[in-house]
């Protein structure tokens, strides 16, 4: 399991298709949205230690909610051949800056 801390309005890329966004959080629950380019996979609220299944071997867990610093720790389980990145890192990999 890979664990990444995310704040509201931040996202995680699972492979090249699935985006998992943190929409909002409070001390007890996190509002998440998971989607790909064609469909909504999940939109709802999860409490600490709950998870969603995104596919046969892909799950997203709410590991820890740290409302005092406005972050949630998400645990991502995916096959080794599927990359998992913070969205801003994924974007930087896909669109590297051009040097003159």
CNS distance restraints for C-alpha pairs under 8 A (distance, minus, plus):
assign (resid   1 and name CA) (resid  75 and name CA) 5.87 0.50 0.50
assign (resid   1 and name CA) (resid  76 and name CA) 5.49 0.50 0.50
assign (resid   1 and name CA) (resid  77 and name CA) 4.94 0.50 0.50
assign (resid   1 and name CA) (resid  78 and name CA) 7.76 0.50 0.50
assign (resid   2 and name CA) (resid  75 and name CA) 5.48 0.50 0.50
assign (resid   2 and name CA) (resid  76 and name CA) 5.17 0.50 0.50
assign (resid   2 and name CA) (resid  77 and name CA) 6.65 0.50 0.50
assign (resid   3 and name CA) (resid  63 and name CA) 7.85 0.50 0.50
assign (resid   3 and name CA) (resid  73 and name CA) 6.29 0.50 0.50
assign (resid   3 and name CA) (resid  74 and name CA) 5.45 0.50 0.50
assign (resid   3 and name CA) (resid  75 and name CA) 4.30 0.50 0.50
assign (resid   3 and name CA) (resid  76 and name CA) 6.26 0.50 0.50
assign (resid   4 and name CA) (resid  73 and name CA) 5.49 0.50 0.50
assign (resid   4 and name CA) (resid  74 and name CA) 5.40 0.50 0.50
assign (resid   4 and name CA) (resid  75 and name CA) 6.57 0.50 0.50
assign (resid   4 and name CA) (resid  76 and name CA) 7.98 0.50 0.50
assign (resid   4 and name CA) (resid  86 and name CA) 7.71 0.50 0.50
assign (resid   5 and name CA) (resid  71 and name CA) 6.25 0.50 0.50
assign (resid   5 and name CA) (resid  72 and name CA) 5.51 0.50 0.50
assign (resid   5 and name CA) (resid  73 and name CA) 4.25 0.50 0.50
assign (resid   5 and name CA) (resid  74 and name CA) 6.22 0.50 0.50
assign (resid   6 and name CA) (resid  10 and name CA) 5.83 0.50 0.50
assign (resid   6 and name CA) (resid  11 and name CA) 6.94 0.50 0.50
assign (resid   6 and name CA) (resid  22 and name CA) 7.02 0.50 0.50
assign (resid   6 and name CA) (resid  71 and name CA) 5.42 0.50 0.50
assign (resid   6 and name CA) (resid  72 and name CA) 5.44 0.50 0.50
assign (resid   6 and name CA) (resid  73 and name CA) 6.33 0.50 0.50
assign (resid   6 and name CA) (resid  74 and name CA) 7.35 0.50 0.50
assign (resid   7 and name CA) (resid  22 and name CA) 6.59 0.50 0.50
assign (resid   7 and name CA) (resid  70 and name CA) 5.89 0.50 0.50
assign (resid   7 and name CA) (resid  71 and name CA) 4.44 0.50 0.50
assign (resid   7 and name CA) (resid  72 and name CA) 6.31 0.50 0.50
assign (resid   8 and name CA) (resid  21 and name CA) 7.83 0.50 0.50
assign (resid   8 and name CA) (resid  22 and name CA) 4.91 0.50 0.50
assign (resid   8 and name CA) (resid  23 and name CA) 5.09 0.50 0.50
assign (resid   8 and name CA) (resid  24 and name CA) 5.08 0.50 0.50
assign (resid   8 and name CA) (resid  25 and name CA) 6.92 0.50 0.50
assign (resid   8 and name CA) (resid  70 and name CA) 7.38 0.50 0.50
assign (resid   8 and name CA) (resid  71 and name CA) 7.24 0.50 0.50
assign (resid   9 and name CA) (resid  21 and name CA) 6.60 0.50 0.50
assign (resid   9 and name CA) (resid  22 and name CA) 5.62 0.50 0.50
assign (resid   9 and name CA) (resid  23 and name CA) 5.49 0.50 0.50
assign (resid   9 and name CA) (resid  24 and name CA) 7.52 0.50 0.50
assign (resid  10 and name CA) (resid  21 and name CA) 5.93 0.50 0.50
assign (resid  10 and name CA) (resid  22 and name CA) 5.80 0.50 0.50
assign (resid  10 and name CA) (resid  23 and name CA) 7.80 0.50 0.50
assign (resid  10 and name CA) (resid  87 and name CA) 7.32 0.50 0.50
assign (resid  11 and name CA) (resid  19 and name CA) 6.60 0.50 0.50
assign (resid  11 and name CA) (resid  20 and name CA) 5.40 0.50 0.50
assign (resid  11 and name CA) (resid  21 and name CA) 4.20 0.50 0.50
assign (resid  11 and name CA) (resid  22 and name CA) 6.10 0.50 0.50
assign (resid  11 and name CA) (resid  86 and name CA) 6.26 0.50 0.50
assign (resid  11 and name CA) (resid  87 and name CA) 5.27 0.50 0.50
assign (resid  12 and name CA) (resid  19 and name CA) 5.83 0.50 0.50
assign (resid  12 and name CA) (resid  20 and name CA) 5.16 0.50 0.50
assign (resid  12 and name CA) (resid  21 and name CA) 6.53 0.50 0.50
assign (resid  12 and name CA) (resid  84 and name CA) 7.13 0.50 0.50
assign (resid  12 and name CA) (resid  85 and name CA) 5.80 0.50 0.50
assign (resid  12 and name CA) (resid  86 and name CA) 4.49 0.50 0.50
assign (resid  12 and name CA) (resid  87 and name CA) 4.91 0.50 0.50
assign (resid  13 and name CA) (resid  17 and name CA) 7.33 0.50 0.50
assign (resid  13 and name CA) (resid  18 and name CA) 5.76 0.50 0.50
assign (resid  13 and name CA) (resid  19 and name CA) 4.80 0.50 0.50
assign (resid  13 and name CA) (resid  20 and name CA) 6.44 0.50 0.50
assign (resid  13 and name CA) (resid  83 and name CA) 7.97 0.50 0.50
assign (resid  13 and name CA) (resid  84 and name CA) 5.65 0.50 0.50
assign (resid  13 and name CA) (resid  85 and name CA) 5.29 0.50 0.50
assign (resid  13 and name CA) (resid  86 and name CA) 6.10 0.50 0.50
assign (resid  13 and name CA) (resid  87 and name CA) 5.49 0.50 0.50
assign (resid  13 and name CA) (resid  90 and name CA) 6.96 0.50 0.50
assign (resid  14 and name CA) (resid  18 and name CA) 5.08 0.50 0.50
assign (resid  14 and name CA) (resid  19 and name CA) 6.39 0.50 0.50
assign (resid  14 and name CA) (resid  20 and name CA) 7.65 0.50 0.50
assign (resid  14 and name CA) (resid  78 and name CA) 7.94 0.50 0.50
assign (resid  14 and name CA) (resid  82 and name CA) 6.96 0.50 0.50
assign (resid  14 and name CA) (resid  83 and name CA) 6.12 0.50 0.50
assign (resid  14 and name CA) (resid  84 and name CA) 4.66 0.50 0.50
assign (resid  14 and name CA) (resid  85 and name CA) 6.81 0.50 0.50
assign (resid  15 and name CA) (resid  82 and name CA) 5.11 0.50 0.50
assign (resid  15 and name CA) (resid  83 and name CA) 4.89 0.50 0.50
assign (resid  15 and name CA) (resid  84 and name CA) 5.96 0.50 0.50
assign (resid  16 and name CA) (resid  83 and name CA) 7.84 0.50 0.50
assign (resid  17 and name CA) (resid  36 and name CA) 5.23 0.50 0.50
assign (resid  17 and name CA) (resid  37 and name CA) 6.66 0.50 0.50
assign (resid  18 and name CA) (resid  34 and name CA) 6.78 0.50 0.50
assign (resid  18 and name CA) (resid  35 and name CA) 5.64 0.50 0.50
assign (resid  18 and name CA) (resid  36 and name CA) 4.64 0.50 0.50
assign (resid  18 and name CA) (resid  37 and name CA) 7.78 0.50 0.50
assign (resid  19 and name CA) (resid  33 and name CA) 7.99 0.50 0.50
assign (resid  19 and name CA) (resid  34 and name CA) 5.55 0.50 0.50
assign (resid  19 and name CA) (resid  35 and name CA) 5.49 0.50 0.50
assign (resid  19 and name CA) (resid  36 and name CA) 6.17 0.50 0.50
assign (resid  19 and name CA) (resid  87 and name CA) 7.94 0.50 0.50
assign (resid  20 and name CA) (resid  32 and name CA) 6.93 0.50 0.50
assign (resid  20 and name CA) (resid  33 and name CA) 5.72 0.50 0.50
assign (resid  20 and name CA) (resid  34 and name CA) 4.30 0.50 0.50
assign (resid  20 and name CA) (resid  35 and name CA) 6.71 0.50 0.50
assign (resid  21 and name CA) (resid  32 and name CA) 5.66 0.50 0.50
assign (resid  21 and name CA) (resid  33 and name CA) 5.17 0.50 0.50
assign (resid  21 and name CA) (resid  34 and name CA) 6.28 0.50 0.50
assign (resid  22 and name CA) (resid  30 and name CA) 7.24 0.50 0.50
assign (resid  22 and name CA) (resid  31 and name CA) 6.20 0.50 0.50
assign (resid  22 and name CA) (resid  32 and name CA) 4.83 0.50 0.50
assign (resid  22 and name CA) (resid  33 and name CA) 6.68 0.50 0.50
assign (resid  23 and name CA) (resid  30 and name CA) 7.64 0.50 0.50
assign (resid  23 and name CA) (resid  31 and name CA) 5.37 0.50 0.50
assign (resid  23 and name CA) (resid  32 and name CA) 5.59 0.50 0.50
assign (resid  23 and name CA) (resid  33 and name CA) 7.00 0.50 0.50
assign (resid  24 and name CA) (resid  30 and name CA) 5.94 0.50 0.50
assign (resid  24 and name CA) (resid  31 and name CA) 5.12 0.50 0.50
assign (resid  24 and name CA) (resid  32 and name CA) 7.40 0.50 0.50
assign (resid  25 and name CA) (resid  29 and name CA) 5.86 0.50 0.50
assign (resid  25 and name CA) (resid  30 and name CA) 4.31 0.50 0.50
assign (resid  25 and name CA) (resid  31 and name CA) 6.05 0.50 0.50
assign (resid  25 and name CA) (resid  65 and name CA) 7.89 0.50 0.50
assign (resid  25 and name CA) (resid  67 and name CA) 6.95 0.50 0.50
assign (resid  25 and name CA) (resid  70 and name CA) 7.30 0.50 0.50
assign (resid  25 and name CA) (resid  71 and name CA) 7.80 0.50 0.50
assign (resid  25 and name CA) (resid  72 and name CA) 7.69 0.50 0.50
assign (resid  26 and name CA) (resid  30 and name CA) 6.53 0.50 0.50
assign (resid  26 and name CA) (resid  65 and name CA) 7.81 0.50 0.50
assign (resid  26 and name CA) (resid  67 and name CA) 5.64 0.50 0.50
assign (resid  26 and name CA) (resid  70 and name CA) 7.97 0.50 0.50
assign (resid  27 and name CA) (resid  65 and name CA) 6.35 0.50 0.50
assign (resid  27 and name CA) (resid  66 and name CA) 6.89 0.50 0.50
assign (resid  27 and name CA) (resid  67 and name CA) 5.01 0.50 0.50
assign (resid  27 and name CA) (resid  68 and name CA) 7.88 0.50 0.50
assign (resid  28 and name CA) (resid  47 and name CA) 5.99 0.50 0.50
assign (resid  28 and name CA) (resid  48 and name CA) 7.09 0.50 0.50
assign (resid  28 and name CA) (resid  65 and name CA) 7.30 0.50 0.50
assign (resid  29 and name CA) (resid  45 and name CA) 6.35 0.50 0.50
assign (resid  29 and name CA) (resid  46 and name CA) 5.46 0.50 0.50
assign (resid  29 and name CA) (resid  47 and name CA) 4.27 0.50 0.50
assign (resid  29 and name CA) (resid  48 and name CA) 6.58 0.50 0.50
assign (resid  29 and name CA) (resid  65 and name CA) 7.40 0.50 0.50
assign (resid  30 and name CA) (resid  45 and name CA) 5.43 0.50 0.50
assign (resid  30 and name CA) (resid  46 and name CA) 5.34 0.50 0.50
assign (resid  30 and name CA) (resid  47 and name CA) 6.29 0.50 0.50
assign (resid  30 and name CA) (resid  62 and name CA) 7.96 0.50 0.50
assign (resid  30 and name CA) (resid  65 and name CA) 7.70 0.50 0.50
assign (resid  30 and name CA) (resid  72 and name CA) 7.64 0.50 0.50
assign (resid  31 and name CA) (resid  43 and name CA) 7.52 0.50 0.50
assign (resid  31 and name CA) (resid  44 and name CA) 5.57 0.50 0.50
assign (resid  31 and name CA) (resid  45 and name CA) 4.34 0.50 0.50
assign (resid  31 and name CA) (resid  46 and name CA) 6.49 0.50 0.50
assign (resid  32 and name CA) (resid  42 and name CA) 7.49 0.50 0.50
assign (resid  32 and name CA) (resid  43 and name CA) 5.78 0.50 0.50
assign (resid  32 and name CA) (resid  44 and name CA) 5.67 0.50 0.50
assign (resid  32 and name CA) (resid  45 and name CA) 6.16 0.50 0.50
assign (resid  32 and name CA) (resid  46 and name CA) 7.48 0.50 0.50
assign (resid  33 and name CA) (resid  40 and name CA) 7.80 0.50 0.50
assign (resid  33 and name CA) (resid  41 and name CA) 7.69 0.50 0.50
assign (resid  33 and name CA) (resid  42 and name CA) 5.51 0.50 0.50
assign (resid  33 and name CA) (resid  43 and name CA) 4.32 0.50 0.50
assign (resid  33 and name CA) (resid  44 and name CA) 6.62 0.50 0.50
assign (resid  34 and name CA) (resid  40 and name CA) 6.34 0.50 0.50
assign (resid  34 and name CA) (resid  41 and name CA) 5.27 0.50 0.50
assign (resid  34 and name CA) (resid  42 and name CA) 4.92 0.50 0.50
assign (resid  34 and name CA) (resid  43 and name CA) 6.36 0.50 0.50
assign (resid  35 and name CA) (resid  39 and name CA) 5.82 0.50 0.50
assign (resid  35 and name CA) (resid  40 and name CA) 4.38 0.50 0.50
assign (resid  35 and name CA) (resid  41 and name CA) 4.91 0.50 0.50
assign (resid  35 and name CA) (resid  42 and name CA) 6.75 0.50 0.50
assign (resid  36 and name CA) (resid  40 and name CA) 6.61 0.50 0.50
assign (resid  36 and name CA) (resid  41 and name CA) 7.29 0.50 0.50
assign (resid  41 and name CA) (resid  54 and name CA) 6.92 0.50 0.50
assign (resid  42 and name CA) (resid  52 and name CA) 7.92 0.50 0.50
assign (resid  46 and name CA) (resid  50 and name CA) 5.92 0.50 0.50
assign (resid  46 and name CA) (resid  51 and name CA) 7.10 0.50 0.50
assign (resid  46 and name CA) (resid  62 and name CA) 7.08 0.50 0.50
assign (resid  47 and name CA) (resid  62 and name CA) 6.81 0.50 0.50
assign (resid  48 and name CA) (resid  62 and name CA) 5.10 0.50 0.50
assign (resid  48 and name CA) (resid  63 and name CA) 5.96 0.50 0.50
assign (resid  48 and name CA) (resid  64 and name CA) 5.83 0.50 0.50
assign (resid  48 and name CA) (resid  65 and name CA) 6.49 0.50 0.50
assign (resid  49 and name CA) (resid  61 and name CA) 6.45 0.50 0.50
assign (resid  49 and name CA) (resid  62 and name CA) 5.33 0.50 0.50
assign (resid  49 and name CA) (resid  63 and name CA) 5.56 0.50 0.50
assign (resid  49 and name CA) (resid  64 and name CA) 7.45 0.50 0.50
assign (resid  50 and name CA) (resid  61 and name CA) 5.87 0.50 0.50
assign (resid  50 and name CA) (resid  62 and name CA) 5.78 0.50 0.50
assign (resid  50 and name CA) (resid  63 and name CA) 7.98 0.50 0.50
assign (resid  51 and name CA) (resid  59 and name CA) 6.57 0.50 0.50
assign (resid  51 and name CA) (resid  60 and name CA) 5.40 0.50 0.50
assign (resid  51 and name CA) (resid  61 and name CA) 4.21 0.50 0.50
assign (resid  51 and name CA) (resid  62 and name CA) 6.23 0.50 0.50
assign (resid  52 and name CA) (resid  59 and name CA) 5.55 0.50 0.50
assign (resid  52 and name CA) (resid  60 and name CA) 5.42 0.50 0.50
assign (resid  52 and name CA) (resid  61 and name CA) 6.72 0.50 0.50
assign (resid  53 and name CA) (resid  57 and name CA) 7.91 0.50 0.50
assign (resid  53 and name CA) (resid  58 and name CA) 5.94 0.50 0.50
assign (resid  53 and name CA) (resid  59 and name CA) 4.47 0.50 0.50
assign (resid  53 and name CA) (resid  60 and name CA) 6.67 0.50 0.50
assign (resid  54 and name CA) (resid  58 and name CA) 5.23 0.50 0.50
assign (resid  54 and name CA) (resid  59 and name CA) 5.59 0.50 0.50
assign (resid  54 and name CA) (resid  60 and name CA) 7.45 0.50 0.50
assign (resid  55 and name CA) (resid  59 and name CA) 7.19 0.50 0.50
assign (resid  57 and name CA) (resid  77 and name CA) 7.23 0.50 0.50
assign (resid  57 and name CA) (resid  78 and name CA) 5.80 0.50 0.50
assign (resid  57 and name CA) (resid  79 and name CA) 6.48 0.50 0.50
assign (resid  58 and name CA) (resid  76 and name CA) 7.38 0.50 0.50
assign (resid  58 and name CA) (resid  77 and name CA) 5.29 0.50 0.50
assign (resid  58 and name CA) (resid  78 and name CA) 4.56 0.50 0.50
assign (resid  58 and name CA) (resid  79 and name CA) 7.25 0.50 0.50
assign (resid  59 and name CA) (resid  76 and name CA) 5.97 0.50 0.50
assign (resid  59 and name CA) (resid  77 and name CA) 5.15 0.50 0.50
assign (resid  59 and name CA) (resid  78 and name CA) 6.86 0.50 0.50
assign (resid  60 and name CA) (resid  74 and name CA) 6.58 0.50 0.50
assign (resid  60 and name CA) (resid  75 and name CA) 5.66 0.50 0.50
assign (resid  60 and name CA) (resid  76 and name CA) 4.80 0.50 0.50
assign (resid  60 and name CA) (resid  77 and name CA) 6.49 0.50 0.50
assign (resid  61 and name CA) (resid  74 and name CA) 5.53 0.50 0.50
assign (resid  61 and name CA) (resid  75 and name CA) 4.74 0.50 0.50
assign (resid  61 and name CA) (resid  76 and name CA) 6.41 0.50 0.50
assign (resid  62 and name CA) (resid  72 and name CA) 7.24 0.50 0.50
assign (resid  62 and name CA) (resid  73 and name CA) 6.27 0.50 0.50
assign (resid  62 and name CA) (resid  74 and name CA) 4.91 0.50 0.50
assign (resid  62 and name CA) (resid  75 and name CA) 6.30 0.50 0.50
assign (resid  63 and name CA) (resid  72 and name CA) 7.61 0.50 0.50
assign (resid  63 and name CA) (resid  73 and name CA) 5.38 0.50 0.50
assign (resid  63 and name CA) (resid  74 and name CA) 5.53 0.50 0.50
assign (resid  63 and name CA) (resid  75 and name CA) 5.96 0.50 0.50
assign (resid  64 and name CA) (resid  72 and name CA) 5.81 0.50 0.50
assign (resid  64 and name CA) (resid  73 and name CA) 5.06 0.50 0.50
assign (resid  64 and name CA) (resid  74 and name CA) 7.30 0.50 0.50
assign (resid  65 and name CA) (resid  71 and name CA) 6.42 0.50 0.50
assign (resid  65 and name CA) (resid  72 and name CA) 4.48 0.50 0.50
assign (resid  65 and name CA) (resid  73 and name CA) 6.35 0.50 0.50
assign (resid  66 and name CA) (resid  70 and name CA) 6.02 0.50 0.50
assign (resid  66 and name CA) (resid  71 and name CA) 5.15 0.50 0.50
assign (resid  66 and name CA) (resid  72 and name CA) 5.64 0.50 0.50
assign (resid  66 and name CA) (resid  73 and name CA) 7.81 0.50 0.50
assign (resid  67 and name CA) (resid  71 and name CA) 5.99 0.50 0.50
assign (resid  67 and name CA) (resid  72 and name CA) 7.46 0.50 0.50
assign (resid  76 and name CA) (resid  84 and name CA) 7.88 0.50 0.50
assign (resid  78 and name CA) (resid  82 and name CA) 6.41 0.50 0.50
assign (resid  85 and name CA) (resid  89 and name CA) 6.18 0.50 0.50
assign (resid  85 and name CA) (resid  90 and name CA) 5.68 0.50 0.50
assign (resid  86 and name CA) (resid  90 and name CA) 6.24 0.50 0.50
assign (resid  87 and name CA) (resid  91 and name CA) 6.13 0.50 0.50
assign (resid  88 and name CA) (resid  92 and name CA) 6.25 0.50 0.50
assign (resid  89 and name CA) (resid  93 and name CA) 6.21 0.50 0.50
assign (resid  90 and name CA) (resid  94 and name CA) 6.20 0.50 0.50
assign (resid  91 and name CA) (resid  95 and name CA) 5.88 0.50 0.50
assign (resid  91 and name CA) (resid  96 and name CA) 7.98 0.50 0.50
assign (resid  92 and name CA) (resid  96 and name CA) 5.18 0.50 0.50
assign (resid  92 and name CA) (resid  97 and name CA) 7.54 0.50 0.50
